[in-house]
Amino acid sequence: MDKKALAEKVVDTMYANDYFSQWLGIERVKIESGHCTLRMKVCKEMLNGFAIAHGGITYSLADSALAFASNSHGRKAVSIETSISHTEQVKEGDTLTAVAEETKLSNKIGIYNIIITNQKNEKVALFKGTVYRTSGEWFPA
């Protein structure tokens, strides 16, 4: 199986059991080995008391992108450290896109940067995640 097909198979398997990402309405736009693009629309139930998106919304979108990108190589990976900076307000009706890019990959560690933009292509959040790559394979031979 080529790298792209493996990445798509892993993410399809993960997404089928990822009820939180499904509940958020996250759409898989592009899946490749070490990379992932996701999209979602912000609805009223995602707003906080300031009538802007709760910080957990952009965090959750980025965290899903991290999970999908880091597992796309076929080895099971789990986050060990994450951080986010919220750079712009997110409002009801905004469409958010998260793009995960792999910046470092070793036998045990992967590091990813995720940029979240709105429909105007404005950066609304910057997320960095580090994962531990287990020895477990998604589809053992």
C-alpha positions as CSV (number, residue, x, y, z in Angstrom):
1,M,0.0,0.0,0.0
2,D,1.4,3.4,-0.9
3,K,1.9,6.2,1.7
4,K,-1.2,8.2,0.8
5,A,-3.5,5.2,0.7
6,L,-2.1,4.1,4.1
7,A,-2.6,7.6,5.6
8,E,-6.2,7.7,4.3
9,K,-7.0,4.2,5.6
10,V,-5.6,5.1,9.1
11,V,-7.5,8.3,9.3
12,D,-10.8,6.7,8.0
13,T,-10.4,4.1,10.7
14,M,-9.7,6.7,13.4
15,Y,-12.5,9.0,12.3
16,A,-15.1,6.2,12.2
17,N,-14.5,5.8,16.0
18,D,-13.9,9.5,16.8
19,Y,-17.3,10.5,17.9
20,F,-16.1,13.8,19.3
21,S,-14.7,15.0,15.9
22,Q,-17.9,13.8,14.3
23,W,-20.0,15.7,16.8
24,L,-18.0,18.9,16.1
25,G,-18.8,18.5,12.4
26,I,-15.1,18.1,11.4
27,E,-14.7,17.4,7.7
28,R,-11.5,15.7,6.4
29,V,-10.3,17.8,3.5
30,K,-6.8,16.4,2.7
31,I,-5.0,13.5,4.2
32,E,-1.4,12.6,3.4
33,S,1.5,11.0,5.2
34,G,2.5,13.4,8.0
35,H,0.0,16.1,6.9
36,C,-3.7,16.7,7.4
37,T,-6.2,19.4,6.5
38,L,-9.5,19.6,8.4
39,R,-12.5,22.0,8.2
40,M,-15.4,22.8,10.5
41,K,-18.1,25.5,10.9
42,V,-18.6,27.3,14.2
43,C,-22.2,27.1,15.5
44,K,-24.0,28.9,18.3
45,E,-23.4,26.1,20.8
46,M,-19.7,26.6,20.5
47,L,-19.8,30.2,21.8
48,N,-18.7,31.3,25.3
49,G,-20.2,34.2,27.4
50,F,-18.4,36.8,25.2
51,A,-20.2,35.6,22.1
52,I,-17.0,34.2,20.6
53,A,-15.9,30.6,20.1
54,H,-14.7,28.9,23.3
55,G,-11.0,28.3,23.1
56,G,-11.6,24.6,23.3
57,I,-13.2,24.7,19.8
58,T,-10.0,25.7,18.0
59,Y,-8.0,23.5,20.3
60,S,-10.1,20.5,19.6
61,L,-9.9,21.0,15.8
62,A,-6.1,21.3,16.0
63,D,-5.9,18.3,18.3
64,S,-7.8,16.2,15.8
65,A,-5.5,17.4,13.0
66,L,-2.5,16.4,15.2
67,A,-4.0,13.0,15.9
68,F,-4.7,12.3,12.2
69,A,-1.4,13.6,10.9
70,S,0.8,11.9,13.5
71,N,-0.9,8.5,13.0
72,S,-1.0,8.7,9.2
73,H,2.3,6.8,8.9
74,G,0.6,3.7,10.2
75,R,2.1,3.6,13.7
76,K,0.0,4.5,16.7
77,A,1.0,7.9,18.2
78,V,-0.4,9.8,21.2
79,S,0.2,13.4,22.2
80,I,2.6,14.1,25.1
81,E,2.6,17.9,24.9
82,T,0.5,20.5,23.1
83,S,0.1,24.3,23.2
84,I,-2.1,26.9,21.5
85,S,-2.0,30.6,20.9
86,H,-5.3,32.3,20.0
87,T,-4.5,35.2,17.7
88,E,-8.0,36.4,16.5
89,Q,-11.6,36.1,17.7
90,V,-13.7,33.3,16.2
91,K,-17.4,34.0,15.7
92,E,-20.5,32.1,15.0
93,G,-20.7,31.1,11.4
94,D,-16.9,31.2,10.8
95,T,-15.5,28.3,8.8
96,L,-12.2,27.1,10.3
97,T,-9.5,25.2,8.5
98,A,-6.7,23.4,10.3
99,V,-3.6,22.5,8.4
100,A,-1.2,20.1,10.2
101,E,2.4,20.0,9.0
102,E,5.0,17.5,10.3
103,T,8.2,19.3,11.3
104,K,10.2,16.5,12.9
105,L,9.8,12.7,12.8
106,S,12.0,10.2,14.6
107,N,11.5,6.6,15.7
108,K,9.8,7.7,19.0
109,I,8.8,11.4,18.6
110,G,6.9,13.5,16.1
111,I,6.5,17.3,16.2
112,Y,3.7,19.1,14.3
113,N,2.6,22.7,13.7
114,I,-1.0,23.3,13.1
115,I,-2.3,26.6,11.7
116,I,-6.0,27.4,12.0
117,T,-7.4,30.0,9.7
118,N,-10.9,31.4,9.1
119,Q,-12.8,31.8,5.9
120,K,-10.9,35.0,5.2
121,N,-7.6,33.1,5.5
122,E,-6.8,35.0,8.7
123,K,-4.7,33.0,11.2
124,V,-6.9,32.6,14.3
125,A,-4.8,30.1,16.2
126,L,-1.3,28.5,16.2
127,F,-0.9,25.1,17.7
128,K,2.1,23.0,18.3
129,G,2.0,19.3,19.3
130,T,4.5,16.6,20.2
131,V,3.6,13.0,20.0
132,Y,5.1,9.7,21.2
133,R,5.2,7.1,18.5
134,T,4.4,3.7,20.0
135,S,5.6,0.4,18.5
136,G,1.9,-0.5,17.7
137,E,0.9,-0.7,14.1
138,W,-2.6,0.3,12.9
139,F,-2.7,-2.6,10.5
140,P,-0.1,-5.3,11.5
141,A,1.0,-7.6,8.8
